[in-house]
Amino acid sequence: MKKLQAPRGTLDVLPPDGRRRLALAGIADEVLGRAGYEPFETPVFEDTEVFARGVGESTDIVQKEMFTFEDKAGRSLTLRPEATAGICRAYVEHGMHKLPQPVKVWEAGPFFRHEAPQAGRFRQFTQIDAEAIGSDDPSLDAELILLFDEILERAGTGPRRLRLSSLGTPETRAEYVEELKRFLRAREDELSEEVRSRIDQNPLRAFDADHPGTQAVMKDAPLLLDRLAPDDAEHFTAVRELLDAAGLGYEIDPTLVRGLDYYTRTVFEVESDRLGAQAALGGGGRYDGLIEELGGPPTPGVGWAAGVERILMAAGEAERDGGIDVFVAGTGRDAFVLVRQLRGSGLRAQMEQAGRSLKGQMKQADRLGARWTVILGDEIEVKDMDSGAQQRAGSVDEVVRMVGA
Ligand code: AMP
């Protein structure tokens, strides 16, 4: 028979990782909740058009990476490759512009991209995503970046780098791209073959080239950050001042580009010093044109998405599970009733459920890290697993008292 396996690029979450994921979601809920971000849920699949319009037809995500399928009525649906487009679709659909602004939400769940799997890159992965929609106040950009950093700090990801830039408006960007193309064409013979052949499709890639000749040319290249319209430049300065005031370090990276079309003004990305090729823990930015693109009124927004698997990889191995409170060495009705009573009083309690000998049961209690073991025989014995001391209990109620419930 064919051996059944999880599909390529997916992963099973085995203990104790499930608990680490819940703990991370708990950190996000606490940190974001304090700043007024409410949990939000959108479907795992959407009309393909949500992403085609929201993420951008020309992006790698839409062109190559979407899991798209037809439902029985022939509608084109797509497993969500990112969260922002779906959240903005919901904002428009439910008329949320009528609520007090900004609307602050966060969402966690699975996302899907048909990428080549490698360490830290999956076809189904988990993101935590936070968005503030309905205001272009620079304090929202700064707040979201700081909340993201706080979550990473509390998750224990260790050293990381924050790269920050501003993309201005789509018009500024289009003019700039033309200027960059003219610049590259004027020095075409100094560029690598690859960069030269892609001047029209993707001139920005030239900034990432390894080729020494290209790198020398790019030192003189015009930068988008120097071309920002005055109000965009001002907005960026305001964001930076707030991050400075909060004491958060960052690098200005004028070549920072993100793989989604909708960004305007602020963009940022956080990379871990502990991870290899796929080091981005998350990133985001402002998307002041997206809601309108999806059929809503002109509405600014800003947000980020963080990769849960990568955050947990950077945070390192799980600490040993804290163990349980009580192991009941015994079977049958009495043991069953006792663990229920112990659990009912708030203790983590387990009983023998695999037919072990008494010796095997004591070993199991050790493996589970039990604080107490209750041995049910003719008499009830309660063993303190730290000191090894063993005491007789007269009744089940006395057991419950002895183990500190
Ligand atoms: P993006 O919006 O594409 O920058 O994604 C935000 C974050 O999600 C990234 O920084 C990664 O941490 C994570 N991420 C994106 N794609 C993948 C993937 N294919 N596998 C695992 N994590 C991913």
Residues whose N, C-alpha, C, O or C-beta is under 5 A from the ligand:
A	BS01	AMP	R113 E115 G120 R121 F122 F125 A280 L281 G282 G283 A305 A306 G307 R310
